[in-house]
């Protein structure tokens, strides 16, 4: 039977993508005739690394904090082959109890407030509104930044940011001044807050409007970043310096790290998107994000930055400080369960190869947000993130089986359980797949609902908040030892508290 992905149009004409679980596409190949199912031995899995306790983190864009024109969600527009890419949004309400409750459930995490708009955002000297000074594109008031500091403290997050580098920060010779960075960091400290880490600027190899690149060449960038580094080390020595923060596999990253000299950064950071959204000229079909080639892109880009790290900053951690399925606000299907395969597979891959922190863009903005920006209801990616947070601890294990086409298996120590092991099994196949497990487990299977606009299912039960905005109980199904079958296009976590793995003590 051939299965298809349907694009569903509502009565208002807006184009909403819904992944019908029983008629799901797939032009992707089936795995072929079944053979003996792979077998795993949780008690004998060996550790292959560990990740930061805040491995799973997220972004709130600077323009969300200040208010302004950001990527327009597809759900808010009638279908138009040439829509306006942007839409004005008021500042995000970081005091909202629902948003705080959802973010708290993902703690501990890093909260990165940055993005392209941050490159030209002026930090105001006083509370209240302020006109945009020449050489800047927007204004961050003290009141709005205080809301970020308060939010981070309330939800168990540590702040990561970047600073303005636009013409308003430079002298007549074009040399960058740390004055704006000093004001923001000093104010943060004065109100009892802390910025844990920062990139000098956002994506020095990309320009957007007034947020121009810091310099025209690597030497000028290196000059300015050295000014930044000296300022930070003298005045805020506990702040981790991240860099270069470039997007994609680009020679710019090599040039910037090479020109910046030794000890330029404390952490090698980069950004990765597998595609451009339709807003920016992308032409992806909905099945493309599930292709093995697309999913492998995560590994390829991480390997590129690992090679740069080994050459220019040996021994330093690597952080992916901005990622989603598609840049420029995400694709039309990124708000659906379809993207959760990409999201969790990316976490599994990056943990396995030693990337320490992964920051999803965004928590609650446009189509790639884990939370709907208007209703603040969790999307499918949020439920996947919550299960990862509840079940997957820092120690990464070798599952003993390779990533097969259409069946991906990842293993970590189980969070909060001595000796316990958790598995993540992603079945991207059109056929059921099996895995043999010699011990009982608790099973958590995510799958799409059977009708549009219904929430994702966990073990057959819809996931949604209560009337009081409480999270539902995430109960696993007790599963006997033996051959376990995983339905097509499902994501399953297996918690194995009795694994008695010595690496997980």
N, C-alpha and C positions, 0 to 999 in steps of 0.2 A: 504494500500500500504506500503510495507517495503521500507525504505530508507537506503541508504548506504553512507559511507564515502569512497571516492575514493582516492587512492594514484596515482598521475599523474607523469610519468617519461618523462623528456624532451629528445630531440634527443641526447644530450651529455651523457645521462645515469645518470645524477644526480637525486636524489630522492627529488622531490618537493611536499609538501603536499598542496593540495588546497581543501577547503571546498566548495563543490558545493551546493549552497543554495537550489536548487530545488530537489536535490537527497541526501540530508543530512542524514547521519546515524541516525538511532538511535535504538540501542538495548536497550536504556534506556526505562523505562516503560512510557506509556501514562497515563494521569491523570484519565482516566476513563470517565464515562458519565458526561456531563456538568450539573452543578446545577445552582443555582442563583449566579450571579457574586458577588464577594466581593465589598463593597462600602467603599469609603474613604471620609473624610470630612476635607479638607486642612485647613480650617479656625479654626478648633477646635483641631488640632493636638497639643499635649503637648511636650515641650522640654524634652529630656532625657539625654542631655549632649552636649558637644562641643568639637571640635578638634582644634589643632594648625592651625594657618593661613597657615603654610607650610606643612599641613597634607599630601598632595600629592607631593612626592619628588622622587629623583632618584639617582642612583649610576653611577659613571664613575670609572671603576676599576683602581687601581694604575698601573697595567701593561699596560693599555691603554695609560696612561700618559707617562710612560718611554719607551714604546715599548718593545716587547718581545713575548714569546710564550703564546698564550691565546687559549681558546676553539675554535676549528676550526668550522666555520659555515658549516652545512650540505650542503648548497647550493653551496659550493665551491668544493665539492668532488664527485667523482663517487661513486656509491653505493658499499660499501665494508663492509662485516659483521664485520671486525676488522680494522677499519680505525685508523690512527694516531689521537689521541684526540686533538692535539694541532697544531697551525699554527702560524708562526711568523707574527707579525703585527707591522707596523711602528707606532710611536706615533700618537694619535688622533690629528687632526688639530682643536684646540679649537678657532682658529681665523676664521674658515669658516663661512661666513655670513649666509648660510642656516641653519647650526646647531645652531648658535646663535639666529636666528629668531625663530626657533622651540622651543628652550629652553626658550626664553623670554616669549613665549605665555603661558608657564606653571608657570610663576612667580606669587607670591613668592614661593620659594621652598628651600629645603636643597639639596645641592650637596655633596654626600658622595664619597670621594676618598679613597678607602681602598681595601678590598679583600684579599684573601690568600697571594698573592704576596707581599702585603705591609708588611707582617711580617718579610721579609728579604730584604727590599729595603733600601739602603744606601743613605742618603741625602748628596750630594756633597758639599764641602766647596766653590767651585768656579764655574763660568759658564764654559760651554764647556763640552766635553766628559771626562769621568773618568773611569779608570779601576775599576772593582768590587773588593773591599777589601776582604780579608779573613773573613769568617763568615757571608757573605751577599750573596744574589742571584741576585741583580740588583742595578742600580744606578738611582736616581732621581736628575737631575741637577737643578740648580737654574733657568735656563731658562725655563725648563719644568714646574716647580712649579709656576713660575711667570705667565705662560700661564693659569694655573688653577685659580689663584687669579684674573687675568684680566677677564677671562671668567665669573667667579662667579659674579663679579661686573657688567659686561655688561648685564647679563641675569636675574638679580634680585635673585640670589641664595646666601645662606650662606653655608660656607664650614664645612663639617664634615669629620674627618679622623681617622686613627689609626696609630700606630708607630711600628717601627722595634723592634723585640724581639729575633732575631736569635743570634747565638753564638757570632757574632761580637759586640753585644751590652753588653756583659757580662764579668765580671772579672774571675779570675781563680777559684773562688768559685762558679761560676755560677750565681752570683747576678747581676741583671739588672741595667744598668746605664742610666740616663735620658739624656745623652749627645746628642744623635741623636734627641730626641724630642725637646730639647732646641734649637738646631740649626734650625730645621724647623720652630718652632713657632717664634723664634726671627727674622728669615729672613722674615717670613710672615708679622710680625709687622713692620719691617723696610721699607717695600715697600708699606705700607698703607693698607695691607690686614688684615684679621681676620679669625681665626678658631673659629667657634661658639661652637662646641662640638666635643668630641673625645672619642673613645673607647681605652683602653690601648693597646689592640691588636685585631686582627681579629680572631674570633672563637677559643678560647682557648681549645675547646674540639676536634678540627680537625687539622690534619697536612697535608701539601702538599709540598713535596720536601724539599727544604732548609728551608722552613718556618715552623719550628718545633714548637710544643706547647711551651708556655713560661716556663713551668716547668713540672716536673714529678708528682707533687701532689698539692692538693689544698692549703696546707700550704705555699709552695714555691711561688705559684701564688699570694696568699694573701700578702706575704712579698713584692713581686715585685710591685704589684698594689698599695700597701701603699706608696712605694717609689715614684711611679708615681703620686699618689694623693697629697702627700706632695709637690712635685715639682710644680705641676700645681697650687695648692692653694696659694703658695708663690709667684709665678712668673707670672701666667696668671689666676687670680682669677675669671674672667668673663667666662672662658671656662667651659662648662657643661661636667661633667664626665658621660659617658655612660657605662653601663656594665650589665651583663657580656659579652654580645655579642655572646652568645653560639648559636649553630645551633640545632634546634629541641627540643623535650621534652627529656631532659637528666638529669640524676642525677648529672652530672658535674655542671650544673647551680646551683643546690641547694648547692652543696659542695663549689663552688667558692663564692657565696654570703654569705654563713654561715661563711666561714673562713675569709672573708674580713672584717667583723665587721661592726658596725653601721656607717651610713653616708659614706659608701664606694662609692656610686654612687649618682648622682643627678637625673639620669633617668635610669630606668630599660630597657635594650635593648636586643633584641634577633633577630635571623634569622629564616626564615621559608620557606621551599620548600615542596610542596606536593609530590615530587617524585625526583628520580635521572634520568637524561637523559640517553639515550642509550649509550652515550660516557662512562659513569661510571657504566654501567651494568644494567641500568633500563630496564624494560620490559613492560612499559605501552602500552596499545592500545590507539588510538586517542580518543575513547569515554570515557576513564576513567576520564579525567579532568572535564567532565560534570556530573559525578555521584554525587548524594547528599552526599555520604560518603566522597568523595574527597573534595568537597566544605566545608563540615562541619569540615574538618581538621583545617581550619583557626581558627574556634571558639575554638576547643579543645586545640590547642597550645597556643592561647592567654590566655585561662583560666588557663593553667599551669603556665604561667609567671605572671599572675595576682595574683595567690595564692602565688608565691614566693615574689612578690612585697609586698603583704599584710603582709607577715611574716617577711621579712628582710629589707624592705624599705617602710614602710607604708606612703601613701600619695604621693609618687613620681610618676611622669608620666611614661607611658610605650611607647616605640618607637619600631617599627619593622624596623630595619635598613638595612635589605637585604631580598628580596623576589622575587620570580618568579614562574612560573609553575613547572619548574624542575631545579635542580642544575646542575652544569657542563655545562653551556652554553645554556640550554633549549632543549626541544624536537623538532622534525622535524616540528611540526605543530604550534610551539609557535610564529612564525612570521606571522601567519594567524589570521583571525577573530575568529577562534575557541578559542584562548587564551583570547580574549577580554571579554568573559563571565566570566572566572576566575578572570581576573584583576578587573573588575568593581564590581563583587559580593564581592570580597575580600575587596575592599574599603568600600562598604556599610556595611559589617559585622563588620569590625574593628572600623569604626566610631561609630556604634551603641553600641559597648561594651566598648568604651572609650579609645582605643589605639590612641595616639595623633599624631603620624607621621608614614607614610608608605613609604619606599624607594624601588622603583622598580629597580631590577637589570636586565638590564642596560638601560641607555639612548640610546646608539648606539653601541652595541658590541654583536657579535654572534647571535644566533637565538632568544634569549629572549630580545633583544634590542627593544625599542619602535620605533627606527629609524634604517633603514638599514645601516650597517656600511660602505658599499662601495658606495652606491648611495646617502646616507643621505636623502632618501625619507621616509616620514612618513609611518609607518605600522598601522595596524588596532588598536593596543593598544594605539598608539599616539592619534588617533582621539577620542577614548573613554576617554583618559586622558584630552584632550582639552575640551570636552563637560562637564566633571565633573568640571574642573576648571572654566568654564564660568557660570555654573548653580548652583553648590552645595556650599553653604556657610558653615560657621563654626558650626552653631547651628544644632544639630541633633534632629529630631523629631520622635515621635512614629507614624508610618503611620496608626495605628489602625487596621492593618490586620497582622496576623502572616506570617512568611515565610512558604509557602505551598510547597509541593513537586512539582518541575518544574516551580513554579511561585514565584519569589522573589521580594518584594517591599520594597524600602527604601525611606526615606524622610528627607530633610534638608530645612532650610530656603533658599530662592532663593538669589543667590549672587547679590548684588547691588540693590535690589528692596525691599523697606520697606513694610513689611506685606506679601511679596511674599513667595511662597512655591515651591520647586522643588521635583518631584518624580523620582525615578529610578525604572523601571519595566523590569525585566529580565524574558523572557519566554523561558524556556528550554524544553518545551513540544513539542510533535509531533503534537499537535492540537492547534488551536487558543485558546487563553484565554482572558477573559474579566474582566473589572474593571469599576465600576460605579463611575462617578465623577460629582458632582452637579454644576459645574462651568466650564466656558470655559478655555481652556489651549492652550499652544503652544507646539506642539509635535515634537520631534526629534527622529526618529527611525533609528537605525543602523542595517544593515543586509549585508550578503555576496553578492558579485556580482554573476552573472550567468555564468561567464566564467573564466578560469584560468588567473592569472596575471592581472586581472582588480582590481581597487581599491574598498574598501568597500563603500557601498551606505549610504547616509543620506537622508531619505525621498525619496528614489528612484534615487537620483542624485549621481554620483561618486564623491568621495572626492579626490582632488589632488591639489598640489601647482600650482600657475600660472607660466607663463614663467619667471616672475621676482621673483619667490619663495615667492610670497605673499600667505597667507592662504586664503582659500575660505570663503565666507560668510557662517556662520552657522545659517541659517534661519529656525525657527520653522514653522510648518504648523498649522494654526489656526484650532482649534478643538472644536466643540460644546460640551456642557454639555450632560451627559447621559452615556449610556453603551459604553465603548471604547473597541475595539477588538485589540489584539496584536497577530500578525502572529507568527507561529512556529519559534523558534530559532531566535528571534529578541531581541534587546536591545533598550528600549525607555526611553527617559527623557521627563517628562511633566513639563513645566514651567507654574506656575499659579500666575501671578503677582497680580491678584485681590483677592487673598485668604483672605486678611485682618487678618492674623494670628498675635495675639498680641505678641507672643514670637519672632516674626521676625521684630519687629519695630526698 
